[in-house]
Amino acid sequence: MEQQLAATRDQLNRQLDEITHNLNSQLEEKQAELAEQADEAQTQELQALALQARQTLEQTRALAQQKALAYRSSLVLAFQEEVRAEAAEIARQRGATSVMLANVATLWFDPRTDITGEVIARMRAAADRSDRTKDAGAATQAPDSKQAR
């Protein structure tokens, strides 16, 4: 999950850098164009363009932050759903009727009812199976792509 989030954050940062570069280039071109014959109206126009560029950049940054937060939230929700599914299955197998989070509001519980370790083990096993499936799929595709060349 952290790797996916970091990759998305990197992509958004690259896009921001590109937008910043483009806005700065446009502004520098306009400054060079007006530098030799800048009267007051042209100077004001240049200042207005600079202000607009800064505002556009700030809006783009804010939008990128919102996208990153939304993506992070979607990853967290997906992870919580995976945990919920595994916990529900384990609870059914043990004959439990509910699963509760142990937190500061939990005064005491019988350690025999704690399924945390089992949930983690199942999720790790599922991730390992998924990784092996991806690796096997990549291995079977590699010879085909060589033959196609």
Sequence and secondary structure as in RCSB ss.txt:
>XXXX:A:sequence
MEQQLAATRDQLNRQLDEITHNLNSQLEEKQAELAEQADEAQTQELQALALQARQTLEQTRALAQQKALAYRSSL
VLAFQEEVRAEAAEIARQRGATSVMLANVATLWFDPRTDITGEVIARMRAAADRSDRTKDAGAATQAPDSKQAR
>XXXX:A:secstr
 HHHHHHHHHHHHHHHHHHHHHHHHHHHHHHHHHHTT  HHHHHHHHHHHHHHHHHHHHHHHHHHHHHHHHHHHH
HHHHHHHHHHHHHHHHHHHT S     STT     GGG  HHHHHHHHHHHHHHHHHHHHHHHHHHHHHHHHH 
